[in-house]
């Protein structure tokens, strides 16, 4: 027998792939793992004594590393800013009390770490806040801990990563 009829249906646009395959990573976790490995290598090269803490789940350092690389703007930050944000987050994760008893939660301080506030949430005493000060290049020059900061704990060695800019 010979076939004399053609298929009655041509592929519609809904049957075709909507786009070509992407060369970007298919997994968010693999992207985060890659970013984590790169930043971790950099931090360890600058401050070897913190490497074990970076690899130990639940430490302030591992929490800070995860927090930094999970930021949607991570790729836009220069390496120095990534390290600066990591160091500040390691300090913050090392202290307890954020977001309670009138203490501002540092993670609600906005995208720019130079505007983070560490102390009491009292709109009439803004100058009394414990805050982070930066120079005109956005490098941290001071981390305020003086005014009634209720958060408690030990400041980690990771603050040494800021030693070139701290006054």
C-alpha positions, 0 to 999 in steps of 0.5 A: 500500500502507498501512503497518499495522505500527509499528516494533517497537523503541522507543529504549532508554536506551543509544541516547539521549545520556547527558547534555546538551552541556556549555558547558565547553571541549571541549579541555584545551589550549584551557583551558590556552591561555586560562589561560596568556594571562591569567596571562601578561598579568598577569605582563607588566603587573607585570614587562614585562622578562620578557614575551619569556622567557614567550613563548620555548619552553624558557626557565625562564619559559615552563616555570614558566608552563606548570607553574603553569597545568597545576596541577589546583588553578589555578582555586582560587588567587587571582591573587596566589598564581598569580603567587607560584607562577610566580615561585618556579617561574621561580627553580627552573627557572633553577637546575640540580641539583634531584633529584640529589646529595641535593638535594630536587626542589622539585616534590616539595615538596607543594601548598603552596609555603610548605612547599617545601624547596630544599636537602639531603635530610637528615632529621637536619638539617631546620633546615639546609634551604634553604626558603621561609618565608611569613607568616601570609597565605601570602605568601613572605617569604624564599627560603633559598639559604644552606645547601649548595645544589648547584643552580646557575644565575642567579636570574631577575628574576622574583623581583621579582614577590615584592618586596612580600612579601620581607623 
